[in-house]
Amino acid sequence: MKDALRAAGDKSGWVFNDGGDQSKLVEEVAQNAWIRLNIVALIGVKHPVGLASRIESVLSLLKTSSNDVQFLGICGSGGIGKTTIAMGVYNCIFKDFSKSCFLECTREQASQPNGIVSLQEKLLYSIFQVEIKICSSKEGSRMIKERLGRMDILLILDDVGYCSQLDALIGDPNWLGLGSRVIITTRDQSILSGIPENNRKIYEPKELNEKESLQLFSSYAFTMDQPPDDYMQLSVDIVHTTGGLPLALQVLGSDLSINKDKKVWKSMHQILERIPHADVYKKLKISYDNLQDDIEKAMFLDAACFFIGWEEETVISIWEACGFEPRYRMEVLTRKSLLKINKSKYLWMHDQIQDMGRRIAYNESPMEPGKHSRIWAQDDIIKVLGGAKGNEIVEGLLHSFSSNDHIVLHTKGFEKMPKLRLLQVDGAALEGSFQCLPSGLRWLRWWKCPMEKLPTNIYHDELVVLDLRYGLFKHAWNNSTEDKLFQQLKILNLGCCWSLSKSPDFSGIPCLERLNLDNCGNLVNLHESIGQLKRLVYLDLRCCYSLKKLPSSIGRLSSLQKLILTHCISLNELPESIGDLKESLVELSLDKTNIKALPNSVGLLKKLEVLDLSLCHGLVDLPSTLENMTSLRCIDLSGRDKLRYIPKLPTSLIDLRALCKSLVCLPAMEDLKNLKKLYLGDFCIKAGQLSGFVSKDLNQYREVDHFVITNHLFPTHSQEKFLSDVHYARVWKPSMGEECSSLPIDNTLVGSTRTRYLIPPYKICSRLIMHIPLYFTVNNDDMVDKNSIGLNITLRFTACIYSRDQRTTYCETKLRIEDIKLRDPYIVYGKEEKAKNVHLSIQKKGWEGQFNSPVSRDRSFLYSLVYLHEFEGFDWFGFPLEDKFAIEISEVHKDLAQEYDNGLNCTVRQLNFLLPKMSGE
């Protein structure tokens, strides 16, 4: 009885005070009950294909059980199903709230005269079922804040277009009572930027997969889950053009349901290959129309027509040449769901969005290329260039012509294109004067130029990027006839011009910032005029196999930051003037060159951070001036056959790679306080060589396959690192009596195995590092199909710490290792190992990969990884070890995430303890 009364007391309700008007209370209760009873579910969609999983994802983000106020944005392009998902979520949870409201078409209603005020009135009426007159939007915001502040409310704001609309309706979480939820559907993620980060979440719906797409299309076209057999292929072809966009599938299915003539369907498919359906286009174009300025619109159309699948940095350089300030505007296009940058940093766009952009570029006249703002089809290009009128509105003309077609284009045809910014004519021959090219041209790509000699009058005042990669010409231009060739040129790409034997004269390119001459195999030397490029930041000469030396004028490149000479196998020296780059050069790549010695002047490069000398087989000694390079962070000396000694290195060094068999000893390590990674490869460690680190083991010194040391401090457990690039690591230490640092552990749980570590009676170090080799065996098909497995593991230790006065401290501790990524497995057949370090390409229908033995399902995958845990001091998980006699570890248990119980096994075979000697100890 008491429990029932207590539960009743916790319920919200109405308080009746003695002496109050009981009739008013009854009226209030009745009115509220009437409002609650009149709240009904919204009408659901006709065919909710794929909707349940998306609703579930939203509900998991909402966390309706928590008591705080949460905003959730359902963000994506038009037609992706944002409103449908919001309606489904509303129907699932509206009964859990005291009040609820669904405001649809917010953007459209707000654009009407007095639209914001009208929306505020609708919101208040939906909550209180009483018409309230509002004079201004500010008054409406005040009333919403005052009246809703004590209620738990579910509010859906559909299709919000601008931040000001959200601010006027629900400007802050404090406007609503505890437990309230606000769901906003929008095409622009920045709509929620004004909401505190702790109170907002974002959900981005994905397109329907192939199965769901075909089912949704068929539901509207045939009122069944699958098309009839004789319409199956036609349906699949049409569905493919939609890219899984629910709106397009619904519109096309409904449209084609009226007429089942297969000829009509085939005709529709051919149309959809070029342009989107009119109803879909109209819906998608809203996002384009809402872009703020003409530059954003121009960038969107450039991307849709030309740059999908291009590398992000390449496109940025093109738009920078046009003066567009692209980085900010690309972010705008991304958050408005018009453009995406994939994980590989390439531009991506939904097929329907791209088709919408191309239709805009057609200017509603797909059959008249003379009216297109961007042209990419060969026939249209030939037609426009050969026409009498040309195209006065075209901004971009891009196409890669086949060299076998021997296409010849005349520059005079471009005179009739005054707005042309972008021109790509790969594989074609250009005849005529370059001065016929429009003055507005900023980017010219002419790959695979078939001409053996470039035109003598190659010249353009305003061009910013000139890309002549893969050209067949033997000589570039000289500067004998013109004072300035390219006055505004910032990027010049002559890479992979294999026939180029003579460097161009650079005196006519005063503003050049990036120069690519990579893979010019016949280039013998650089023109002395390169020293005039005072703004040059980047110079790439990799794989110039015939390049024998650099001109001394290289030292006058006062802005040069990156110099790449990789694989210049004929290069055997650097000019002494290289030291003149001391105020600019940050990265110097000399790997795979035939450099015999570095000039002492390299020590003057005080800004240099990265020096790559790997596989320089002719280099025997390094100059002692290396220690003067005070900014050096990484030096790579790998693969050197003759290097025996490394001189003193600067204290700034973080990463030292010295995988050299010929190495006799290491440099002094005691001053390398910033060193985090040391790679030694095949190196025999001897006593005293590793000054700066004290290590101990009963074993004598042995050769190490992979040796990795880190003295990087991890302040918190959340920063514990995982070294995934080392498959097998061992650390050997000099013998010091009974002091032991290696604990062997059985392949199963340790159980009764007890191993005692004797603690030295004197202070040997100030902290302890535990080195844990982990071995994971995977035998679950679904897990291996993922190619990369991410998991967490918890190690539970049982240990006893013995004091010298015979007292014992018993402790149980846990170590959680998070975000482990398993890649590149060993492949194990039963107990016999057949292949190592094979990077797999797993197919869904069976095992496929680069195996050295017959494919078999009787296998498991072994991943061997290394984890370093650094304790905060000389302690065991907070239990101090100093002045103690010994620590005995009796059990080590492994706990994997529950979902991996049946497919993944972890083994800890040993523990190693490192006792790094600190400076001054």
Secondary structure as the mmCIF struct_conf table of DSSP 4:
data_model
#
loop_
_struct_conf.conf_type_id
_struct_conf.id
_struct_conf.beg_label_comp_id
_struct_conf.beg_label_asym_id
_struct_conf.beg_label_seq_id
_struct_conf.end_label_comp_id
_struct_conf.end_label_asym_id
_struct_conf.end_label_seq_id
HELX_RH_AL_P HELX_RH_AL_P1 LYS A 2 GLY A 9
TURN_TY1_P TURN_TY1_P1 ASP A 10 ASP A 10
BEND BEND1 LYS A 11 LYS A 11
TURN_TY1_P TURN_TY1_P2 ASP A 18 GLY A 19
BEND BEND2 GLY A 20 GLY A 20
HELX_RH_AL_P HELX_RH_AL_P2 GLN A 22 ASN A 38
HELX_LH_PP_P HELX_LH_PP_P1 ALA A 41 VAL A 45
BEND BEND3 LYS A 46 LYS A 46
TURN_TY1_P TURN_TY1_P3 VAL A 49 GLY A 50
HELX_RH_AL_P HELX_RH_AL_P3 LEU A 51 LEU A 62
TURN_TY1_P TURN_TY1_P4 THR A 64 SER A 65
BEND BEND4 SER A 66 SER A 66
BEND BEND5 ASP A 68 ASP A 68
STRN STRN1 GLN A 70 CYS A 75
TURN_TY1_P TURN_TY1_P5 GLY A 78 GLY A 79
BEND BEND6 ILE A 80 GLY A 81
HELX_RH_AL_P HELX_RH_AL_P4 LYS A 82 ILE A 93
HELX_RH_3T_P HELX_RH_3T_P1 PHE A 94 ASP A 96
BEND BEND7 PHE A 97 SER A 98
STRN STRN2 LYS A 99 LEU A 103
HELX_RH_AL_P HELX_RH_AL_P5 THR A 106 ALA A 110
TURN_TY1_P TURN_TY1_P6 SER A 111 SER A 111
BEND BEND8 GLN A 112 GLN A 112
TURN_TY1_P TURN_TY1_P7 PRO A 113 ASN A 114
HELX_RH_AL_P HELX_RH_AL_P6 GLY A 115 PHE A 128
BEND BEND9 GLN A 129 VAL A 130
BEND BEND10 CYS A 135 SER A 136
HELX_RH_AL_P HELX_RH_AL_P7 SER A 137 LEU A 148
TURN_TY1_P TURN_TY1_P8 GLY A 149 ARG A 150
BEND BEND11 MET A 151 MET A 151
STRN STRN3 ILE A 153 LEU A 157
BEND BEND12 ASP A 159 ASP A 159
HELX_RH_AL_P HELX_RH_AL_P8 CYS A 163 LEU A 169
BEND BEND13 ASP A 172 ASP A 172
HELX_RH_3T_P HELX_RH_3T_P2 PRO A 173 TRP A 175
BEND BEND14 LEU A 176 LEU A 176
TURN_TY1_P TURN_TY1_P9 LEU A 178 GLY A 179
STRN STRN4 ARG A 181 THR A 186
BEND BEND15 ARG A 187 ARG A 187
HELX_RH_3T_P HELX_RH_3T_P3 GLN A 189 LEU A 192
TURN_TY1_P TURN_TY1_P10 SER A 193 GLY A 194
BEND BEND16 ILE A 195 ILE A 195
HELX_RH_3T_P HELX_RH_3T_P4 GLU A 197 ASN A 199
STRN STRN5 ARG A 200 TYR A 203
HELX_LH_PP_P HELX_LH_PP_P2 PRO A 205 LEU A 208
HELX_RH_AL_P HELX_RH_AL_P9 GLU A 210 ALA A 221
TURN_TY1_P TURN_TY1_P11 PHE A 222 PHE A 222
BEND BEND17 THR A 223 GLN A 226
HELX_RH_3T_P HELX_RH_3T_P5 ASP A 229 TYR A 231
HELX_RH_AL_P HELX_RH_AL_P10 MET A 232 HIS A 240
TURN_TY1_P TURN_TY1_P12 THR A 241 GLY A 244
HELX_RH_AL_P HELX_RH_AL_P11 PRO A 246 LEU A 256
TURN_TY1_P TURN_TY1_P13 SER A 257 SER A 257
BEND BEND18 ILE A 258 ILE A 258
HELX_RH_AL_P HELX_RH_AL_P12 LYS A 262 LEU A 272
TURN_TY1_P TURN_TY1_P14 GLU A 273 ARG A 274
BEND BEND19 ILE A 275 ILE A 275
HELX_RH_AL_P HELX_RH_AL_P13 ALA A 278 ASP A 289
TURN_TY1_P TURN_TY1_P15 ASN A 290 ASN A 290
BEND BEND20 GLN A 292 ASP A 293
HELX_RH_AL_P HELX_RH_AL_P14 ASP A 294 ASP A 302
HELX_RH_PI_P HELX_RH_PI_P1 ALA A 303 PHE A 307
TURN_TY1_P TURN_TY1_P16 ILE A 308 GLY A 309
BEND BEND21 TRP A 310 TRP A 310
STRN STRN6 GLU A 311 GLU A 311
HELX_RH_AL_P HELX_RH_AL_P15 GLU A 312 ALA A 321
TURN_TY1_P TURN_TY1_P17 CYS A 322 GLY A 323
HELX_RH_AL_P HELX_RH_AL_P16 PRO A 326 ARG A 335
TURN_TY1_P TURN_TY1_P18 LYS A 336 SER A 337
BEND BEND22 LEU A 338 LEU A 338
STRN STRN7 LYS A 340 ILE A 341
TURN_TY1_P TURN_TY1_P19 LYS A 343 SER A 344
BEND BEND23 LYS A 345 LYS A 345
STRN STRN8 TYR A 346 TYR A 346
STRN STRN9 LEU A 347 TRP A 348
HELX_RH_AL_P HELX_RH_AL_P17 ASP A 351 ALA A 361
TURN_TY1_P TURN_TY1_P20 TYR A 362 GLU A 364
TURN_TY1_P TURN_TY1_P21 PRO A 366 MET A 367
HELX_RH_3T_P HELX_RH_3T_P6 PRO A 369 LYS A 371
BEND BEND24 SER A 373 SER A 373
STRN STRN10 ARG A 374 ILE A 375
HELX_RH_AL_P HELX_RH_AL_P18 GLN A 378 GLY A 386
BEND BEND25 GLY A 387 LYS A 389
BEND BEND26 GLU A 392 ILE A 393
STRN STRN11 GLY A 396 SER A 400
HELX_RH_3T_P HELX_RH_3T_P7 SER A 403 ASP A 405
STRN STRN12 VAL A 408 HIS A 410
HELX_RH_3T_P HELX_RH_3T_P8 THR A 411 LYS A 416
TURN_TY1_P TURN_TY1_P22 PRO A 418 LYS A 419
STRN STRN13 LEU A 422 ASP A 426
TURN_TY1_P TURN_TY1_P23 GLY A 427 GLY A 427
STRN STRN14 ALA A 429 GLU A 431
BEND BEND27 GLY A 432 GLY A 432
HELX_RH_3T_P HELX_RH_3T_P9 PHE A 434 CYS A 436
BEND BEND28 LEU A 437 LEU A 437
TURN_TY1_P TURN_TY1_P24 SER A 439 GLY A 440
STRN STRN15 TRP A 443 ARG A 445
TURN_TY1_P TURN_TY1_P25 TRP A 447 LYS A 448
BEND BEND29 GLU A 452 GLU A 452
STRN STRN16 LYS A 453 LYS A 453
TURN_TY1_P TURN_TY1_P26 THR A 456 ASN A 457
BEND BEND30 ASP A 461 GLU A 462
STRN STRN17 VAL A 465 ASP A 467
TURN_TY1_P TURN_TY1_P27 ARG A 469 TYR A 470
BEND BEND31 LYS A 474 LYS A 474
STRN STRN18 HIS A 475 HIS A 475
BEND BEND32 ASN A 479 THR A 481
BEND BEND33 ASP A 483 ASP A 483
BEND BEND34 LEU A 485 LEU A 485
TURN_TY1_P TURN_TY1_P28 GLN A 487 GLN A 488
STRN STRN19 ILE A 491 ASN A 493
TURN_TY1_P TURN_TY1_P29 GLY A 495 CYS A 496
TURN_TY1_P TURN_TY1_P30 TRP A 498 SER A 499
STRN STRN20 LYS A 502 LYS A 502
HELX_LH_PP_P HELX_LH_PP_P3 SER A 503 ASP A 505
TURN_TY1_P TURN_TY1_P31 SER A 507 GLY A 508
TURN_TY1_P TURN_TY1_P32 PRO A 510 CYS A 511
STRN STRN21 ARG A 514 ASN A 516
TURN_TY1_P TURN_TY1_P33 ASP A 518 ASN A 519
TURN_TY1_P TURN_TY1_P34 GLY A 521 ASN A 522
HELX_RH_3T_P HELX_RH_3T_P10 GLU A 528 GLN A 532
TURN_TY1_P TURN_TY1_P35 LYS A 534 ARG A 535
STRN STRN22 TYR A 538 ASP A 540
TURN_TY1_P TURN_TY1_P36 ARG A 542 CYS A 543
TURN_TY1_P TURN_TY1_P37 TYR A 545 SER A 546
HELX_RH_3T_P HELX_RH_3T_P11 SER A 552 ARG A 556
TURN_TY1_P TURN_TY1_P38 SER A 558 SER A 559
STRN STRN23 LYS A 562 ILE A 564
TURN_TY1_P TURN_TY1_P39 THR A 566 HIS A 567
TURN_TY1_P TURN_TY1_P40 ILE A 569 SER A 570
HELX_RH_3T_P HELX_RH_3T_P12 GLU A 576 LEU A 581
TURN_TY1_P TURN_TY1_P41 LYS A 582 SER A 584
STRN STRN24 GLU A 587 SER A 589
TURN_TY1_P TURN_TY1_P42 ASP A 591 LYS A 592
HELX_RH_3T_P HELX_RH_3T_P13 ASN A 600 LEU A 604
TURN_TY1_P TURN_TY1_P43 LYS A 606 LYS A 607
STRN STRN25 VAL A 610 ASP A 612
TURN_TY1_P TURN_TY1_P44 SER A 614 LEU A 615
TURN_TY1_P TURN_TY1_P45 HIS A 617 GLY A 618
HELX_RH_3T_P HELX_RH_3T_P14 SER A 624 ASN A 628
TURN_TY1_P TURN_TY1_P46 THR A 630 SER A 631
STRN STRN26 CYS A 634 ASP A 636
TURN_TY1_P TURN_TY1_P47 SER A 638 GLY A 639
BEND BEND35 ASP A 641 LYS A 642
TURN_TY1_P TURN_TY1_P48 THR A 651 SER A 652
STRN STRN27 ASP A 655 ARG A 657
TURN_TY1_P TURN_TY1_P49 LYS A 661 SER A 662
HELX_LH_PP_P HELX_LH_PP_P4 LEU A 666 ALA A 668
TURN_TY1_P TURN_TY1_P50 GLU A 670 ASP A 671
TURN_TY1_P TURN_TY1_P51 LYS A 673 ASN A 674
STRN STRN28 LYS A 677 TYR A 679
BEND BEND36 ASP A 682 ASP A 682
STRN STRN29 PHE A 683 CYS A 684
TURN_TY1_P TURN_TY1_P52 ALA A 687 GLY A 692
STRN STRN30 VAL A 694 VAL A 694
BEND BEND37 LEU A 698 ASN A 699
STRN STRN31 GLU A 703 VAL A 704
BEND BEND38 ASP A 705 HIS A 706
STRN STRN32 VAL A 708 ILE A 709
BEND BEND39 THR A 716 THR A 716
HELX_RH_3T_P HELX_RH_3T_P15 HIS A 717 GLN A 719
STRN STRN33 PHE A 722 LEU A 723
TURN_TY1_P TURN_TY1_P53 SER A 724 ASP A 725
BEND BEND40 HIS A 727 HIS A 727
TURN_TY1_P TURN_TY1_P54 GLY A 737 GLU A 738
STRN STRN34 SER A 742 PRO A 744
BEND BEND41 ASN A 747 THR A 748
TURN_TY1_P TURN_TY1_P55 GLY A 751 SER A 752
STRN STRN35 THR A 755 LEU A 758
HELX_LH_PP_P HELX_LH_PP_P5 ILE A 759 PRO A 760
BEND BEND42 PRO A 761 TYR A 762
BEND BEND43 SER A 766 SER A 766
STRN STRN36 ILE A 769 VAL A 778
HELX_RH_AL_P HELX_RH_AL_P19 ASP A 781 VAL A 784
TURN_TY1_P TURN_TY1_P56 ASP A 785 LYS A 786
BEND BEND44 ASN A 787 SER A 788
STRN STRN37 ILE A 789 SER A 803
TURN_TY1_P TURN_TY1_P57 ARG A 804 ASP A 805
BEND BEND45 GLN A 806 GLN A 806
STRN STRN38 THR A 808 LEU A 822
BEND BEND46 ASP A 824 ASP A 824
STRN STRN39 TYR A 826 TYR A 829
TURN_TY1_P TURN_TY1_P58 GLY A 830 LYS A 831
STRN STRN40 GLU A 832 ALA A 835
BEND BEND47 ASN A 837 ASN A 837
STRN STRN41 GLN A 843 GLN A 843
TURN_TY1_P TURN_TY1_P59 LYS A 844 LYS A 845
STRN STRN42 GLY A 846 GLY A 846
BEND BEND48 GLY A 849 GLY A 849
BEND BEND49 ASN A 852 SER A 853
BEND BEND50 ARG A 857 ASP A 858
STRN STRN43 SER A 860 GLU A 870
BEND BEND51 GLU A 872 PHE A 874
STRN STRN44 ASP A 875 TRP A 876
TURN_TY1_P TURN_TY1_P60 PHE A 877 GLY A 878
STRN STRN45 PHE A 879 PRO A 880
TURN_TY1_P TURN_TY1_P61 GLU A 882 ASP A 883
STRN STRN46 LYS A 884 LEU A 896
HELX_RH_3T_P HELX_RH_3T_P16 GLN A 898 TYR A 900
TURN_TY1_P TURN_TY1_P62 ASP A 901 GLY A 903
STRN STRN47 LEU A 904 VAL A 908
STRN STRN48 GLN A 910 LEU A 914
STRN STRN49 LEU A 915 LEU A 915
HELX_LH_PP_P HELX_LH_PP_P6 PRO A 916 MET A 918
TURN_TY1_P TURN_TY1_P63 SER A 919 GLY A 920
#
